[in-house]
Amino acid sequence: MMNRFRRALPLLLAVLCSTAAASAQSGSVERVQFHSTLINATLPYNVILPPGYGATKTTRYPVLYLLHGLGGHYSDWLTRTNVADYAARYRLIVVMPEGNNSWYADGAPTRTASDGERPGDKYETYVVRELLPDVDKRYRTIQSRYGRAIAGLSMGGYGAIKFGLKYSSTFIFAGSMSGCPEAASWTVEDLKDLKSIYDSLPPVFGPAGSETRKANDLFEIVRALTAGRIAALPYLYLDCGTEDFTSNSNQKFAELLRQKKIPHEYRQLPGNHNWQYWDQQVREVLKIAAEKLRASSLPRKNGREKAQKAQANV
């Protein structure tokens, strides 16, 4: 029996070593159950770690924060796209937080019969003051604007651009896929055929003309920018499908950026407001974010890039 074990031991060690090497090559995914004091709720987030992260204890990595859309959750990016496969090409960490239907804003106060005025949930402040510090504490991150990027789809695209405009000292890149730049100013008439989207707005932004709407209006934020603040902005990226209901909004916003001479890139491509489009475009966002973060691509086996499967989950 002992002789058999001795003969099998080299094979067992080889299997274990090859498994560890494969794990290091493909990276890993972790889930963090984070309790927010500001929101008074558990707001989990998923983390994609780059290949080789566990092989060293000193290397620090840039981070891309990837925001989900309205009606979605932090798990959407992993379950509805191949983002983990795409991210494995780069030396960066990807964090996908829970934003619920918050529009990533500090919500307007509401009045209740029993409590009087109740402050709105502070999701914008949560991201900046709780989420980012928690990620920096748990992982080996580059803790400066040159090591942080943010992007998202739909509601998350709106949120990402807002974070880029308002927190230019925190992010080097902000990207939007099918974003909603006019969200804070949308009216019932604007969304008469999209009632579910409109219904999400008043609980967050308050009634038309409210101070919360003005503070979260991307067009107003851009119009108010001075030359000095424009020079300090992160690089802005926007894309949108030609069949997308947000197409006109994105064209208008891109035109405003051009008028203000704000460095940005805007792409209008075939596609709609769906997961087939976002699975395609998140690859581009990762590529551009990695360039701005100077997160080098990882070498490919035999010098060739492994083909990736694109799945549509609409």
Secondary structure, DSSP 8 states (H G I E B T S, - for coil): -HHHHHHHHHHHHHHHHHHHHHHHHH-EEEEE--EETTTTEE--EEEEE-TTGGG-SS--B-EEEEE--TT--TTHHHHHS-HHHHHTTBS-EEEEE--TTSTTSB---EEETTTEEE---BHHHHIIIIIHHHHHHHS-B--SGGGEEEEEETHHHHHHHHHHHH-TTT-SEEEEES--TTGGG--TTTTTT-HHHHHTSHHHH-STT-HHHHHT-HHHHHHT--HHHHHT--EEEEEEETT-TTHHHHHHHHHHHHHTT--EEEEEES--SSHHHHHHHHHHHHHHHHHHHT--B---GGG-----------
